[in-house]
Amino acid sequence: MSKTIMTAKDLCKSYASGGVQNHVLKNIGFTLREGEFAVVMGSSGSGKSTLTYCLSGMDRATSGEITYNGKSFQPLSEDKLAVLRRRDFGFVFQQMHLVANLTIFENIAVPGYLVSKPKAVHAKAEELMERVGISGLAKRLPSQVSGGEQQRAAVARALINTPKILFADEPTGSLNSKAGQDVLNILTEFNQNGQTILMVTHDVKAAIRATRLIYIKDGKLDGEMEMGGYTGEHTAPRESQIIAWLSSMGW
């Protein structure tokens, strides 16, 4: 059994709008294990992204407790929480958020300077660019490469500090089918080499990469399904299994 790296207990998140409380997350209990590729699914507005943001420390839960490596990070100050995110978590979003006037190499390397010495950061950035297949694009600006190449750079940037958990929110949502599959192949390869990943997606073809599926409905964790490791073989039965499960969840 893999080690539990993160847990959430009775997690709630509410927003006030027009004097009315909107309850986005409702008493969620959640566990993330080291080395797994957990995928969160659910209809639009179900709370998938909000759950990810709370678990990653990008947003504060209204109540409940989140523990990471056995310690609650709820009491941390904003500064200490920022240090935790920078050191231990990586982030990939649907929009790449690359800095327009920095080169691809610089975009990848900049977060590393906050944690490690420049020489080590440069070596790691070059290694990651090679691994994600963009080593020839180091001196180009984001506007000079394709969307898929930008997202590969975003994945490399997320991994520059060797995060314990990689959070990915719809990382293929703005990509065409080929570019999306390329990014999923990269994420899968890193997961198979031990990287813990928590990914939000609405795409069944992305979800087949999961080792575990989590379904959120109306702010509540409504079901889970263990998938086992993804091998790239017999994907049609795996996809059919997910579709049947999602249908049973009311997808």
Secondary structure, DSSP 4 states (H G I P E B T S, - for coil): -PPEEEEEEEEEEEEEETTEEEEEEEEEEEEEETT-EEEEE-STTSSHHHHHHHHTTSS--SEEEEEETTEE-TT--HHHHHHHHHHHEEEEESS----TTS-HHHHHHHHHHTTS-HHHHHHHHHHHHHHHT-GGGTTS-GGGS-HHHHHHHHHHHHHTT--SEEEEESTTTTS-HHHHHHHHHHHHHHHHTT-EEEEE-S-HHHHTT-SEEEEEETTEEEEEEE-----SSSHHHHHHHHHHHHHHTT-
